Amino acid sequence: MERTRQGRRPGRHRPDHPTGRGGLLLFIEVDNCHETAEEIAGKLEKYARFFRRTVKDTDGTERLMWRTRWSAPATSSGDAAHPPVLLVFSRIGERNPDRTIARLHELTC
C-alpha cells in the first residue's frame, strides 16, 4: 500500500482536522448584518444540539458524534471540550452589529 512521506495513506485525513494537517478545529458563523439576534441565537442552539448528539462508536459505546470525526482536549475542569464557534460580523448590511451582539448576549447568557 502506498504511503505519504508522513506515513499516512494518500487521501486519508487526520481525524483531528478536516484538512489532515492538524491545528485548531473551529466552526465559523458569518453574519453580514442581515440576520436578527434571534436568528443567530437559533443557530447557536443548533450548534449546541449538534455538540450534544451521541452515536454508538465502533466499540459499541456512546460517544459524542462530533468526536467521532474531530478531537479536542478535555478541559482542566474535566468537562468534555467542544470546538469553538466563531461569530464574525461583517458590516455589509444595515443592522448595527453592536446592538445585535448586545441582544444576542441577552438571549444566550
C-alpha positions in Angstrom: 0.0 0.0 0.0 1.4 3.4 -1.0 2.1 5.8 1.9 2.8 9.5 2.0 6.0 11.0 3.5 4.2 11.4 6.8 3.3 7.6 6.8 -0.4 8.1 6.0 -2.2 6.6 3.1 -3.0 9.1 0.3 -6.4 10.6 0.6 -6.6 9.9 4.3 -7.0 12.8 6.7 -6.1 13.0 10.4 -9.3 12.7 12.4 -8.5 15.8 14.4 -8.5 18.2 11.5 -10.6 18.2 8.3 -7.6 19.2 6.1 -5.4 16.4 7.6 -2.7 19.0 8.6 -3.5 19.2 12.3 -4.3 22.5 14.1 -7.4 24.1 15.5 -10.8 22.9 14.7 -13.2 25.9 14.5 -16.8 26.4 13.4 -17.4 29.8 11.8 -20.7 31.6 11.5 -20.6 34.8 9.4 -23.4 37.4 9.7 -23.4 40.2 7.1 -25.7 42.2 9.4 -28.8 40.9 7.7 -29.9 38.4 10.5 -31.6 39.3 13.7 -30.1 38.4 17.1 -32.9 35.9 17.5 -32.0 34.1 14.2 -28.3 33.9 15.3 -29.3 32.7 18.7 -31.3 29.9 17.0 -28.2 28.9 15.0 -26.2 28.8 18.2 -28.8 26.5 19.7 -28.4 24.2 16.7 -24.7 24.1 17.2 -25.3 23.2 20.9 -27.7 20.4 19.9 -25.1 19.1 17.4 -22.4 19.1 20.0 -24.7 17.1 22.4 -25.7 14.5 19.8 -24.4 11.0 20.5 -23.9 7.9 18.4 -22.5 4.4 19.1 -18.9 4.2 18.4 -17.3 1.1 16.7 -16.8 -0.5 20.1 -20.5 0.0 21.0 -20.0 2.8 23.5 -22.0 6.0 23.3 -19.8 8.9 22.1 -20.4 12.5 21.2 -21.0 12.3 17.4 -18.6 15.2 16.6 -15.8 13.4 18.5 -16.0 10.5 16.0 -14.8 13.0 13.3 -12.7 15.5 15.2 -10.8 15.6 18.5 -10.3 18.2 21.2 -8.5 18.0 24.5 -10.5 17.8 27.7 -10.7 21.0 29.7 -8.9 21.5 33.0 -12.2 21.0 34.9 -12.7 17.6 33.3 -15.6 18.7 31.1 -15.5 17.5 27.5 -14.5 20.4 25.4 -16.1 21.1 22.1 -14.8 23.1 19.1 -15.4 26.8 19.4 -17.9 28.6 17.3 -16.5 31.9 16.0 -19.1 34.6 15.2 -17.9 37.1 12.5 -19.9 40.2 12.0 -19.4 42.0 8.7 -20.9 45.5 8.4 -22.3 44.9 4.9 -26.0 45.0 5.9 -28.0 47.7 7.6 -28.0 46.2 11.1 -25.6 47.6 13.7 -23.6 44.6 14.9 -23.0 46.3 18.3 -26.8 46.2 19.0 -27.0 42.6 17.6 -24.2 41.4 19.9 -25.8 43.0 23.0 -29.2 41.4 22.2 -27.5 38.1 21.4 -25.9 38.2 24.8 -29.3 38.7 26.5 -30.7 35.8 24.6 -27.9 33.3 25.2 -26.5 34.1 28.6 
